[in-house]
Amino acid sequence: MEEKMKPLANTCNFAGIRPIMMDLPYPPIQVKEKNRTYADLLSIDYCGSVSELSAITQYINNENRLSCTMCQMAKTLLGIAVAEMMHLQKLGELIVLLGGQVDFTAKMRGGRQKMWTPEYLNIPENTRKMLLADIEAEKAAISQYEAHIGMIKDGYVNAVLARIIKDEEYHIMLLKALMKEMNYA
C-alpha cells in the first residue's frame, strides 16, 4: 500500500498585515509646477539602484526566505515592504504630476537611462547579514532623499520626501530592534 505523504506547508499567517510606518499623515500629493528635472530625480528614488522598488523586492525576498522558520520577523519585513509600496505609489504620482513617466527607468544626468534590475539587490544568505543589508539600504535611501531635497526647489515635493524619510528612519529602528532581539547586535 502506498504511503500518503503530508504536504509541506507554510503555517505563517500573513492575513491582516498592515504597512509598518510612522503614525503621521502624508502631505497632499501635489507639485508647484511641472518640472522634468525633478521628475527625473524622483525616478531614481522610484526605481534606481537605491529605490523603493529595490527595497520592496529585497524585503519581499527576505520575507519569503524567513516565513517558514521565523514567522514574526517575516511579518515585520512584509509590513515594511508594504510601507515601501506606499512610498513607490506616492513617488509615481509625483513623477506624473511633474510631467515625467513611470516606466521603471531611472533617468540620470546627461540623458542616461537605466531600467530597474534585480542586480541592485543585496540578498545575503544568513539572517544577520540580511538585516544588516536592509539597514544599510534604508540609510542609503535616507541619504539619497536628503540629497534630492537639497536639489528640488518645490516645497510640496520636499514635504512628501521628508515624510518618507521618517518612515525609513522608523524602519531602521525596527530592524535594529530585530537585530538585538536575535542577539545579532
Buried (B, 14 or more C-beta within 10 A) or exposed (E): EEEEEEEEEEEBEEEEBEBBBBEEEBBEBEBBEEBBBBBBBBBBBBBBBBBBBBBBBBBBBBBEBBBEEBBEBBBBBBBBBBBBBBBBBBBBBBBBBBBBBBBBBBBBEEEEEBEBEEEBBEEEEEBBEBBBBBBBBBBBBBEBBEEBBEEBEBEBBBBBBBBBBBBBEBBBEBBBEBBEEEEBE
